[in-house]
Amino acid sequence: MWVVAGCLAAAGACGDRDGGAGDAAAQHALAHALELAPVPAPPVEELAASGEFAPSRPVAVTPRQPAPGRQVAVIGEYGHLGSLTAASVDDVWPKWQARPSLDRSTAVMTLRDEIARTLDETRLAWVSLPDAVETGGLTIDAAGELNAVSGDGGLVALTNFASLPQPGEIAGAKLSTTLWIADRTGVRYEAELDGNFVAEAFGRATGPGGLPAHVFLLEHIPADAPRFYRVRVLSTETGEVSLPLNIRDKSQLVDERMSGLSRSQVIADEHGLLFTLYRGTIDGNPDGQPYAFVHTLDLANGVWCLFLDPALELDTLPGSIAVGRDRLFVASANGKIGSIPIRSITNIERNPEMDWVVDAGPPGDLPPVLLADAAGVWVGLHGGTERLVRVDNDGQLGKPITTPGADPTALAFDGDGQVVAAGNGWSTLGESTLPAWFGTPTELFAG
């Protein structure tokens, strides 16, 4: 079975565990911050590859020392992958950007866009997590960008570059598309398509040669100045591009265009659903009426749009989403969070809407960071508070836990099921430092 999600920049982490972290275990994991160590200078090759950087500033990972042999990796806001030791973050991929797999076991590395666009080839590398050990590499004799990474990271989908988006466009322009599906051994599939496409996800069914039978595509229209997108389904056996089905009525085909920029994406693996939070305008014009929705893709073939409670104000504010087994959580920078029962989306006898919205804390400028489990979700707000808020599946607020600093930017469960966290200048994973050019931690991976 193949499950793969398009790797868009996610604002928060999600978990799909058999149980919650628990107040005691989570509190144990969040110790007090230690004094920051000096920050090393950025490597010369990084400056040459990426242009000027702001003066160095402390961005530390503190304070709980990793156990002997414990491995921790961190991804920064610019896509850098670092391997955390007890004393430093060894950024072994300065010119590359990391895309983690859905099961968080692998990162697929590509050259940073400003470098990749200057080449006539595509370079890929596979790195295991959290030990950050390279496990394979591949060069494709054509320039392309990574669109999607499989559940275990073994399979990737790429397309040729479009131009850089212009104001008012949701994507760059291109009139034709080359799609590649590849793994560590080489290119496994190639298709030429008329139009402006990117790969969104692999379907669950297996086709000839062990490849996914279908690839879900986003077609950007008009191709030369995209303001809308629509979903299409590519058969890897026949090369035919067709319409998707309606999730709630599989006898109906769906041919709708939508406008919006994606902000956060998660998968409900047990349900085979991929959720993407979008914000756009109804008519596709930059000055049009704003709206927000969660686009739902059934990896067995189907689409549906979930409209959100107005109290979240996501038509104008940043937001984030997370999946905790049977619930989709949607949070807003205004401090509110709501939830939709996932089973209500595919059950035509139920109404797929939020059954609660609660105020989790003060508003901030950035989207909250979320970490969900089977019983609820941890919420890291950006209103200057030094805590994580617990919201249970029924919308009841649980006991918050204190963090060493304010405004968390990354949350994860470690190998023991404990909550680990990081922010700008602090973390709960070992006393170390990140150079300024690494940026704020956005993903943590702890063994």
C-alpha positions as CSV (number, residue, x, y, z in Angstrom):
1,M,0.0,0.0,0.0
2,W,1.3,3.4,-1.0
3,V,0.4,6.6,1.0
4,V,2.2,9.8,0.1
5,A,1.4,13.4,0.8
6,G,2.6,16.5,-1.0
7,C,5.3,18.2,1.1
8,L,4.1,21.7,1.6
9,A,5.5,23.7,4.5
10,A,3.6,22.6,7.5
11,A,3.0,25.0,10.4
12,G,2.7,22.3,13.0
13,A,3.5,18.7,13.7
14,C,0.9,15.9,14.1
15,G,0.9,12.6,15.8
16,D,-1.2,9.5,15.4
17,R,-0.5,7.5,18.5
18,D,-2.3,5.0,20.6
19,G,-2.5,7.3,23.6
20,G,-1.7,10.8,24.9
21,A,1.5,12.0,26.3
22,G,0.0,12.6,29.8
23,D,0.6,15.6,32.0
24,A,3.2,14.0,34.2
25,A,5.3,12.6,31.3
26,A,5.1,15.7,29.3
27,Q,6.0,17.9,32.3
28,H,9.0,15.7,33.0
29,A,10.2,16.3,29.4
30,L,10.0,20.0,29.6
31,A,12.9,21.1,31.9
32,H,14.2,24.6,32.6
33,A,16.4,26.3,30.0
34,L,20.2,26.5,30.4
35,E,22.5,29.4,29.5
36,L,23.2,29.5,25.8
37,A,26.6,28.6,24.4
38,P,28.5,30.8,21.9
39,V,27.3,30.5,18.3
40,P,29.8,29.3,15.7
41,A,30.3,31.2,12.5
42,P,28.3,30.0,9.4
43,P,30.3,27.9,7.0
44,V,31.9,29.8,4.1
45,E,30.2,27.5,1.5
46,E,26.8,28.3,3.0
47,L,27.3,32.1,2.5
48,A,28.5,31.5,-1.0
49,A,25.4,29.4,-1.9
50,S,22.8,31.5,-0.2
51,G,23.8,35.1,-0.2
52,E,24.0,37.5,2.8
53,F,22.8,36.6,6.2
54,A,21.9,38.7,9.2
55,P,24.5,39.0,12.0
56,S,24.8,35.8,14.1
57,R,22.5,35.5,17.0
58,P,22.0,32.7,19.6
59,V,19.4,30.1,18.6
60,A,19.9,27.4,21.1
61,V,18.6,23.9,21.8
62,T,18.5,23.4,25.5
63,P,18.6,21.9,28.2
64,R,17.9,18.2,28.8
65,Q,21.1,16.3,27.8
66,P,20.4,13.4,25.4
67,A,20.9,10.0,26.9
68,P,24.0,8.2,25.8
69,G,23.5,7.1,22.2
70,R,20.3,9.1,21.8
71,Q,19.8,10.7,18.4
72,V,18.1,14.0,17.6
73,A,17.6,15.8,14.4
74,V,16.2,19.3,13.7
75,I,14.9,21.1,10.6
76,G,15.1,24.8,10.5
77,E,12.8,27.4,8.9
78,Y,14.9,27.5,5.7
79,G,14.9,23.7,5.4
80,H,18.3,23.0,6.8
81,L,18.8,19.6,8.4
82,G,20.9,19.5,11.6
83,S,22.1,16.5,13.7
84,L,22.0,17.4,17.4
85,T,24.8,16.2,19.7
86,A,25.3,17.0,23.3
87,A,27.4,20.0,22.4
88,S,26.4,21.3,18.9
89,V,24.2,21.0,15.9
90,D,26.2,19.7,13.0
91,D,24.6,21.1,9.9
92,V,25.8,18.5,7.4
93,W,23.5,19.7,4.6
94,P,24.1,23.5,4.2
95,K,23.0,23.8,0.6
96,W,20.1,21.4,0.8
97,Q,16.5,21.5,2.1
98,A,14.8,18.6,3.9
99,R,11.3,17.2,3.3
100,P,10.4,14.6,6.0
101,S,8.4,11.5,5.3
102,L,4.9,11.1,6.8
103,D,6.2,8.5,9.2
104,R,9.1,10.8,10.2
105,S,11.7,8.1,9.6
106,T,13.3,9.7,6.5
107,A,14.1,13.1,5.1
108,V,14.4,13.5,1.3
109,M,17.0,16.2,0.5
110,T,17.0,18.5,-2.5
111,L,19.2,21.4,-3.4
112,R,17.8,24.7,-2.3
113,D,15.5,26.2,-5.0
114,E,17.8,29.2,-5.8
115,I,20.6,26.6,-6.6
116,A,18.4,23.9,-8.2
117,R,16.9,26.3,-10.7
118,T,20.4,27.1,-12.1
119,L,21.2,23.4,-12.9
120,D,20.2,21.1,-15.8
121,E,19.9,18.1,-13.4
122,T,18.0,17.2,-10.2
123,R,20.0,15.9,-7.2
124,L,18.3,13.9,-4.4
125,A,19.5,12.3,-1.2
126,W,17.8,10.2,1.4
127,V,18.7,10.7,5.0
128,S,17.4,8.5,7.9
129,L,15.9,10.2,11.0
130,P,16.7,11.0,13.7
131,D,20.3,9.9,13.2
132,A,20.8,12.0,10.0
133,V,22.7,9.2,8.1
134,E,22.6,9.3,4.3
135,T,21.0,6.1,3.0
136,G,21.0,6.8,-0.8
137,G,21.3,9.4,-3.6
138,L,20.1,10.0,-7.1
139,T,20.7,12.4,-10.0
140,I,18.1,12.9,-12.6
141,D,19.3,14.3,-16.0
142,A,16.7,17.1,-16.0
143,A,15.9,20.0,-13.7
144,G,12.8,19.5,-11.5
145,E,11.3,20.2,-8.1
146,L,10.2,17.8,-5.4
147,N,6.4,17.7,-5.0
148,A,5.7,14.7,-2.8
149,V,7.3,12.2,-0.5
150,S,5.9,8.8,0.4
151,G,4.8,7.6,3.8
152,D,8.2,5.9,4.4
153,G,10.2,8.3,2.3
154,G,11.1,5.7,-0.3
155,L,9.3,7.1,-3.2
156,V,9.2,10.7,-4.5
157,A,7.3,12.6,-7.2
158,L,8.8,15.5,-9.0
159,T,7.8,17.9,-11.8
160,N,9.7,20.4,-14.0
161,F,10.1,23.9,-12.6
162,A,7.5,26.5,-13.4
163,S,8.5,30.2,-13.4
164,L,8.4,32.1,-10.2
165,P,4.9,33.2,-9.2
166,Q,3.9,36.7,-10.0
167,P,1.7,38.9,-7.8
168,G,-1.8,37.5,-7.7
169,E,-0.8,34.1,-8.9
170,I,-1.1,30.9,-6.8
171,A,1.8,29.2,-8.7
172,G,4.3,29.9,-11.4
173,A,3.6,29.5,-15.1
174,K,4.3,26.6,-17.4
175,L,2.4,25.2,-20.4
176,S,3.5,21.6,-20.1
177,T,4.6,19.3,-17.4
178,T,7.1,16.4,-17.0
179,L,6.3,14.1,-14.1
180,W,8.9,11.8,-12.6
181,I,8.4,9.1,-10.0
182,A,11.7,7.9,-8.5
183,D,13.2,6.0,-5.6
184,R,16.8,5.4,-4.6
185,T,17.4,3.1,-7.6
186,G,16.4,5.6,-10.2
187,V,13.4,7.0,-12.2
188,R,10.6,4.5,-12.1
189,Y,8.0,6.4,-14.1
190,E,7.9,9.4,-16.4
191,A,4.9,11.2,-18.1
192,E,4.5,14.2,-20.3
193,L,1.3,16.2,-19.6
194,D,-0.2,19.2,-21.4
195,G,-0.8,21.9,-18.8
196,N,0.5,23.2,-15.5
197,F,0.6,20.3,-13.0
198,V,2.2,19.4,-9.7
199,A,2.0,16.0,-7.9
200,E,-0.1,16.1,-4.8
201,A,-0.3,12.5,-3.6
202,F,0.1,8.9,-4.5
203,G,-3.0,6.7,-4.3
204,R,-3.3,3.7,-2.1
205,A,-3.8,1.0,-4.7
206,T,-0.7,-0.7,-6.2
207,G,-0.4,-0.8,-10.0
208,P,1.9,-2.6,-12.5
209,G,5.5,-2.9,-11.4
210,G,4.7,-2.2,-7.8
211,L,4.1,1.5,-8.4
212,P,1.0,3.4,-7.1
213,A,-1.8,2.9,-9.5
214,H,-2.8,6.5,-9.4
215,V,-1.1,9.9,-8.8
216,F,-3.3,12.8,-7.6
217,L,-2.4,16.0,-9.4
218,L,-3.1,19.7,-8.9
219,E,-3.6,21.5,-12.2
220,H,-3.0,25.2,-12.0
221,I,-5.2,27.3,-14.3
222,P,-4.8,29.3,-16.5
223,A,-1.5,27.6,-17.1
224,D,0.3,30.8,-18.0
225,A,-1.0,32.9,-15.1
226,P,-2.5,30.5,-12.4
227,R,-5.2,31.9,-10.2
228,F,-7.1,28.6,-9.5
229,Y,-6.3,24.9,-9.1
230,R,-8.3,21.8,-9.7
231,V,-7.7,18.1,-8.8
232,R,-7.0,15.5,-11.4
233,V,-6.1,11.8,-11.2
234,L,-3.3,10.2,-13.4
235,S,-3.4,6.5,-14.1
236,T,0.2,5.2,-14.1
237,E,-0.9,2.2,-16.2
238,T,-2.6,4.1,-19.0
239,G,-1.4,7.7,-18.7
240,E,-5.0,8.9,-18.7
241,V,-5.8,12.0,-16.7
242,S,-9.4,12.0,-15.2
243,L,-11.7,13.7,-12.8
244,P,-11.7,12.7,-9.1
245,L,-14.8,11.3,-7.3
246,N,-16.9,13.0,-4.6
247,I,-15.9,11.6,-1.2
248,R,-19.4,11.5,0.1
249,D,-21.0,10.2,-3.1
250,K,-18.7,8.0,-5.2
251,S,-21.2,8.0,-8.1
252,Q,-20.4,11.7,-8.8
253,L,-17.3,13.1,-10.5
254,V,-16.0,16.5,-9.3
255,D,-14.8,19.2,-11.6
256,E,-14.4,22.3,-9.5
257,R,-11.8,25.0,-9.6
258,M,-10.6,26.5,-6.3
259,S,-8.4,29.5,-5.4
260,G,-6.0,29.6,-2.5
261,L,-2.5,29.2,-1.2
262,S,-1.8,26.2,1.0
263,R,-0.5,26.7,4.5
264,S,-0.5,23.4,6.3
265,Q,-1.0,19.8,5.4
266,V,-1.4,16.5,7.4
267,I,-2.6,13.0,6.7
268,A,-5.1,10.8,8.6
269,D,-3.3,7.5,7.7
270,E,-5.9,5.2,9.2
271,H,-8.6,6.9,7.2
272,G,-6.6,7.4,4.0
273,L,-7.4,11.1,3.9
274,L,-5.0,14.0,3.2
275,F,-6.0,17.4,4.6
276,T,-4.7,20.8,3.3
277,L,-5.5,24.2,4.8
278,Y,-6.0,26.8,2.2
279,R,-6.7,30.6,2.3
280,G,-7.7,32.4,-0.8
281,T,-10.3,34.6,-2.4
282,I,-13.6,33.4,-3.9
283,D,-13.0,34.9,-7.3
284,G,-9.3,34.3,-7.4
285,N,-8.5,38.0,-7.5
286,P,-6.0,39.3,-4.8
287,D,-8.5,41.9,-3.7
288,G,-11.5,39.6,-3.7
289,Q,-13.5,38.3,-0.8
290,P,-11.2,36.2,1.4
291,Y,-12.2,32.7,2.6
292,A,-10.5,29.6,4.1
293,F,-11.2,25.9,3.8
294,V,-9.7,22.5,4.3
295,H,-9.3,20.5,1.1
296,T,-9.8,16.8,1.8
297,L,-8.3,14.2,-0.6
298,D,-9.3,10.6,-0.3
299,L,-6.3,8.5,-1.3
300,A,-8.6,5.9,-2.7
301,N,-10.0,8.6,-5.0
302,G,-12.3,11.4,-3.8
303,V,-12.3,15.1,-2.8
304,W,-14.3,17.3,-0.5
305,C,-14.0,20.8,0.9
306,L,-14.5,21.5,4.6
307,F,-15.6,25.0,5.5
308,L,-14.5,26.3,8.9
309,D,-16.1,28.0,11.8
310,P,-16.0,31.8,11.3
311,A,-14.8,32.2,14.9
312,L,-11.4,31.0,13.8
313,E,-11.1,34.0,11.4
314,L,-8.9,31.9,9.1
315,D,-9.9,33.9,6.1
316,T,-7.6,36.6,7.3
317,L,-5.3,35.0,10.0
318,P,-2.6,32.3,9.9
319,G,-3.7,28.8,10.9
320,S,-2.5,25.2,11.3
321,I,-4.0,21.7,11.3
322,A,-3.2,18.4,12.9
323,V,-4.7,14.9,13.0
324,G,-5.1,12.8,16.1
325,R,-6.5,9.4,14.9
326,D,-10.2,10.2,14.6
327,R,-10.2,14.0,14.7
328,L,-8.9,16.9,12.6
329,F,-7.8,19.9,14.7
330,V,-7.8,23.4,13.2
331,A,-6.2,26.3,15.1
332,S,-5.9,30.0,14.4
333,A,-3.5,32.7,15.4
334,N,-6.4,34.3,17.3
335,G,-5.9,31.7,20.0
336,K,-8.9,29.5,19.1
337,I,-9.0,25.9,18.1
338,G,-11.8,23.7,16.7
339,S,-12.2,20.1,15.7
340,I,-14.1,18.0,13.1
341,P,-14.8,14.3,13.6
342,I,-13.0,12.6,10.6
343,R,-15.6,9.8,10.3
344,S,-18.3,12.5,9.6
345,I,-16.5,13.4,6.4
346,T,-17.0,10.1,4.6
347,N,-20.3,9.2,6.2
348,I,-23.1,10.7,4.1
349,E,-25.5,10.4,7.0
350,R,-23.4,12.8,9.1
351,N,-22.7,16.5,8.6
352,P,-19.0,17.2,8.3
353,E,-18.6,20.3,10.4
354,M,-16.8,21.4,13.6
355,D,-18.6,20.2,16.7
356,W,-16.7,22.6,19.0
357,V,-14.4,25.7,19.0
358,V,-12.7,26.8,22.2
359,D,-10.4,29.6,23.2
360,A,-7.0,28.1,24.0
361,G,-5.1,31.3,24.9
362,P,-3.9,34.7,23.8
363,P,-3.6,35.7,20.1
364,G,-0.3,36.0,18.3
365,D,1.1,36.8,14.9
366,L,2.0,33.3,13.9
367,P,0.0,30.1,13.5
368,P,-0.1,27.8,16.6
369,V,2.1,24.7,16.7
370,L,0.1,21.5,17.1
371,L,0.9,18.0,18.3
372,A,-2.0,15.6,18.3
373,D,-2.5,12.1,19.7
374,A,-5.5,9.8,20.1
375,A,-6.9,11.7,23.1
376,G,-6.5,15.3,22.1
377,V,-3.9,17.9,21.0
378,W,-1.1,20.0,22.5
379,V,-1.3,23.6,21.4
380,G,1.7,26.0,21.3
381,L,0.5,29.5,21.0
382,H,2.5,32.6,19.9
383,G,1.1,35.1,22.3
384,G,4.2,35.3,24.5
385,T,3.1,32.6,27.0
386,E,5.6,30.0,28.2
387,R,3.3,26.9,28.1
388,L,1.6,24.3,26.0
389,V,-2.2,24.1,26.3
390,R,-3.9,20.7,26.3
391,V,-7.2,20.4,24.5
392,D,-9.0,17.0,24.8
393,N,-11.1,15.5,22.0
394,D,-14.3,16.8,23.6
395,G,-13.0,20.4,23.6
396,Q,-12.2,20.5,27.3
397,L,-9.0,22.3,28.3
398,G,-6.6,20.1,30.3
399,K,-3.7,21.0,32.5
400,P,-1.1,23.2,30.6
401,I,2.6,22.4,30.9
402,T,5.3,25.0,31.3
403,T,8.0,25.5,28.6
404,P,11.5,26.9,29.1
405,G,10.7,29.8,26.7
406,A,7.8,31.5,24.9
407,D,6.3,30.9,21.5
408,P,7.2,27.3,20.6
409,T,7.9,26.6,17.0
410,A,8.3,22.8,16.9
411,L,6.7,19.9,18.9
412,A,7.2,16.2,18.7
413,F,7.0,12.9,20.6
414,D,10.3,11.3,21.4
415,G,10.9,7.6,21.4
416,D,9.5,7.3,24.9
417,G,6.2,9.1,24.0
418,Q,7.2,12.2,25.9
419,V,6.6,15.7,24.5
420,V,9.6,17.6,23.3
421,A,9.6,21.2,22.2
422,A,11.7,24.0,20.7
423,G,11.4,27.7,20.1
424,N,13.5,30.6,19.1
425,G,16.5,30.3,21.5
426,W,15.3,27.4,23.6
427,S,14.4,23.7,23.5
428,T,14.1,20.7,25.8
429,L,16.6,18.6,23.9
430,G,20.2,18.9,25.0
431,E,22.4,22.0,25.5
432,S,23.5,23.0,22.0
433,T,23.5,26.0,19.6
434,L,22.3,26.6,16.2
435,P,24.0,29.3,14.0
436,A,21.8,32.2,13.0
437,W,21.6,31.2,9.4
438,F,19.9,27.9,10.4
439,G,16.8,29.8,11.4
440,T,14.2,28.9,14.0
441,P,13.6,25.1,14.5
442,T,10.4,24.0,12.8
443,E,10.7,20.2,13.1
444,L,12.1,17.9,15.8
445,F,12.9,14.2,15.5
446,A,14.0,12.4,18.7
447,G,14.8,8.8,19.3
